[in-house]
Amino acid sequence: MKLREIQRRVASKMHVNVNMIKCRKAKKMMKDKLAGNFLQEFAMLWDYTDELRLKNPGSTIKIAVNRVTPHSPTHFKRFYVCFEALKRGWKEGCRPVLGLDGYFLKGVAKELFSKNSKV
């Protein structure tokens, strides 16, 4: 938001005239406060991951981060969770539905498939 817009909104909502210096300081304070919140929340991701691993053994939990250089701060890239209960449910419930058709397999692959597949 531009400084003029901040000044206009303060004047219309609070009926107070503020100068540009005050608007600039207020905008900087809010940016700093938001940046601090992001850093605190990012630091909490690691605690959240540890808690998930503790409460859900066997689950797959991965955090991907980027670093430009070895000494630069990390930047969040992605967060992946697959709970053990979901894995087990998928294996037990959906495995009988899914299958491979050996019709197009030829040679050794067809023999291996027919020996190892469940009917």
C-alpha positions, 0 to 999 in steps of 0.5 A, a space after each residue: 500500500 502506498 503512503 498516500 493511501 495510508 494517509 487517506 485511510 487514516 484521515 477518513 476512518 480516524 478523522 486524524 491528519 498524519 504526515 508522510 513521515 508518520 505513515 512511513 514509520 507505521 508502514 515500516 513497523 508493520 513490515 517488521 512485525 510481519 517479517 518477525 511473525 514469518 520467522 517465528 512460524 517458520 521456526 515452528 515447522 521443525 517443532 511441528 515435524 518432531 511432534 508429528 513423528 513422535 505422535 504418529 510413528 511410521 509416518 513419512 514427514 519431509 520438509 524441503 528447504 533451499 539455501 543459496 549458500 551454505 551460510 545463508 538462511 533457509 527458505 521454505 520450499 515444501 512440506 510433505 506428510 503421509 500418515 501411517 494409518 493412511 498408508 495402511 488403509 491404502 495397502 489394505 483397502 485399495 490393493 485388491 482393486 488395483 492390478 496389472 494385466 500381464 497381457 502385454 508383457 512378453 518373455 521373462 517379464 511375463 514369467 516373473 509377473 505370473 509367478 509373483 502376482 496375486 490372483 
